[in-house]
Amino acid sequence: MQSHAGWYLLSGLVILVDQITKYWASASLVYGRAVELLPILNLTLLHNPGAAFSFLSEAGGWQRWFFTVVALAVSIFIGLWMARLGRGKTLLGIALALVLGGAIGNLLDRVFLGYVVDFIDIHYLNYHWPAFNVADSAITVGAILLVIESFYSHDSSAGGQTDG
């Protein structure tokens, strides 16, 4: 996926899959009632007015607009960063595309619903990981790829010189 259009297309695909699965979850699941798929995986419809792990979910409403502005600013920054990527930055482009798609997917929820729709519930015994969605998954995978890519990127300030 060497072209910028491919990266934006990947972001669009993440947004589309995220919104379709959230719509399905909202239409098919009863709020708060777990549907077991596997011994460690439930589908449980939840609404998160806060950020990751329900951070600030009880803040009284101002957090909706705060996180909307933050997500919009981050999305613009990442979109511009992607537009300026040079050739050979495929892993970075994919990572940014995943983060951008996930950020916009959750941003749409905040703007139109006032909360983010979560429905994937991973658990073991009585411990439940905070519920999440496709957008959160894309952001997480994108962030991991950014870390991996950072280990392979070369310092451009070195003038292209290599040791050896």
QUIWOLIN-V180473 format. One record per residue. RES is the residue in one letter. OMEGA is omega in whole degrees, 0 to 359 (999 if undefined). D_LAST is the distance of its C-alpha to the last C-alpha in Angstrom with 2 decimals. Layout:
BEGIN
RES:OMEGA:D_LAST / RES:OMEGA:D_LAST
END
This chain:
BEGIN
M:186:31.67 / Q:184:29.83 / S:176:32.76 / H:180:33.93 / A:179:37.36 / G:179:36.13 / W:178:34.91 / Y:176:38.26 / L:177:40.04 / L:177:38.33 / S:179:39.49 / G:178:42.94 / L:177:43.03 / V:180:42.23 / I:182:45.02 / L:180:47.43 / V:179:46.91 / D:183:47.04 / Q:178:50.28 / I:181:51.91 / T:177:51.25 / K:177:52.49 / Y:179:55.58 / W:181:56.19 / A:181:55.80 / S:182:58.15 / A:189:60.71 / S:185:60.61 / L:174:60.00 / V:184:62.39 / Y:175:60.88 / G:181:59.77 / R:182:60.92 / A:172:58.26 / V:184:58.14 / E:173:56.40 / L:178:54.13 / L:180:52.43 / P:180:52.99 / I:186:50.03 / L:174:50.37 / N:165:53.19 / L:182:53.86 / T:180:55.41 / L:177:56.15 / L:177:55.39 / H:183:55.19 / N:178:52.64 / P:181:53.53 / G:179:50.63 / A:181:46.86 / A:180:44.66 / F:179:46.53 / S:177:49.68 / F:180:48.43 / L:181:51.26 / S:181:53.42 / E:188:56.49 / A:174:55.89 / G:174:58.96 / G:181:57.65 / W:183:55.63 / Q:178:52.40 / R:184:53.01 / W:176:52.55 / F:181:49.81 / F:175:47.65 / T:180:48.68 / V:179:47.43 / V:181:44.15 / A:179:43.58 / L:179:44.50 / A:179:42.14 / V:180:39.22 / S:178:40.11 / I:180:40.17 / F:182:36.84 / I:178:35.17 / G:178:36.97 / L:178:35.72 / W:180:32.14 / M:182:32.32 / A:183:33.75 / R:181:30.78 / L:177:28.04 / G:178:25.91 / R:178:25.20 / G:180:22.88 / K:186:24.11 / T:181:26.38 / L:178:25.97 / L:179:26.50 / G:178:29.45 / I:180:31.03 / A:180:30.65 / L:179:32.26 / A:178:34.92 / L:179:35.94 / V:180:36.21 / L:179:38.13 / G:178:40.50 / G:180:41.21 / A:180:41.79 / I:177:44.20 / G:178:45.94 / N:177:46.78 / L:179:47.54 / L:177:50.20 / D:182:51.83 / R:182:51.99 / V:188:53.49 / F:183:56.02 / L:184:56.84 / G:179:56.04 / Y:177:54.00 / V:178:51.26 / V:175:52.48 / D:181:50.83 / F:179:51.89 / I:186:49.25 / D:177:50.11 / I:184:47.96 / H:174:49.58 / Y:186:49.81 / L:180:53.06 / N:180:54.25 / Y:177:50.89 / H:171:50.22 / W:178:46.95 / P:181:47.92 / A:182:49.05 / F:184:46.72 / N:181:46.59 / V:179:44.43 / A:178:43.17 / D:179:42.08 / S:179:40.30 / A:178:38.43 / I:181:37.43 / T:179:36.21 / V:178:34.18 / G:179:32.78 / A:177:31.81 / I:178:30.09 / L:176:28.14 / L:178:27.21 / V:179:25.79 / I:181:23.87 / E:181:22.60 / S:177:21.48 / F:183:19.03 / Y:180:17.46 / S:180:17.80 / H:180:15.09 / D:182:15.89 / S:179:17.29 / S:180:17.57 / A:176:13.88 / G:177:14.79 / G:181:12.72 / Q:177:9.42 / T:177:6.38 / D:170:3.70 / G:999:0.00
END
